[in-house]
Amino acid sequence: MSTRSTQLLIIDPQNDFCDLPDNWLPAYSNPGQVPEAVHAPVLPVAGAHEDMLRLANWITAHAASIDQITVTLDSHQAYDIAHPAFWQQRDGAAVTPFTQITAAQVRAGDFAPRNSAERERTLAYLDQLEAQGSYTLMVWPMHCEIGSWGHGVHASVLNACRSWEESQLRAARHVFKGMNPWTEHYSAIRAEVPDPQDPETGLNTALLAQLRDCDHLVIAGEASSHCVRATTEHIVENWGAQDFSRIVLLTDCMSPVGGFESAHTDFLQRMQTLGVRCETSASFGL
């Protein structure tokens, strides 16, 4: 067994993000639906299922050399500034998923929060988001709803983590993010715009300290264009040293949201330039 300490950070390995094949989708009974309904991912990322299978195999192969596993979980309610229930169009019609909204559009009346009393707070959020150069607000399909099947972890990754816990006699750590409906929370390190009334949206210094305390920090998960990217960037910003070679991205255990492939490529190129190691599950062993 290696004497060097290794932590694995798995970002949002959740059913709603995985392009699961039909034979992986569970059926369920629901009154009024005949004869049954089938759970299906809400926001599947192309390639994510195979990513998670490779990651599960990597965990199993290297379980004895992994000292800590941390799993982040995107965790939302239906009413959220980045979900359709929050918004309406000028004529009161629903806002469709994958619509981007700017402060200028809200001021022009193209879009508005359904609760008109929240217009000023919404504008303040959008102004801050744009001023700091973050992502343009995206109205995503309601996903990773707390308590839903989609919120759960991909079955192979879940099984691999369970086996690791049982063999190593320690528990994986879980970090929930996204429960504040007033800010987007791609990164596990902090929300896009921290809410001063909610410490859970601010910089997670305890998690950062934990992740820095190792010889290797291995990162995988979904999606490389959004939550993996944002989390890794915030880790790098707060690493406390200029040597980033201890950070390893398993590039075949992550994929981008469709239409954001260039964000994935740019992210990996920037990380490599900084000295972050970009490996595959086949090339990186412990």
Buried (B, 14 or more C-beta within 10 A) or exposed (E): EBEEBBBBBBBBBBBBBBBBEEEBEEEEEEEEEEEEEEBBBBBBBBBBBBBBBBBBBBBBEBBEBBBBBBBBBBBBBEEBBBBBBBBBBEEEEEBEBEBEBBBEBBBEEEBBBBEEEBEEEBBEBBBBBBEEEBBEBBBBEBBBBBEBBBBBBBBBBBBBBEBBBEEBEEEBBBBBBBBBBBBBBBBBBBBBBBBEEEEBBEBBEEBBEBBBEBEBBBBBBBBBBBBBBBBBBBBBEBBEEEEBEBBBBBBBBBBBBBEBBEBBEEBBEBBBEBEBBBBEBEEBEB
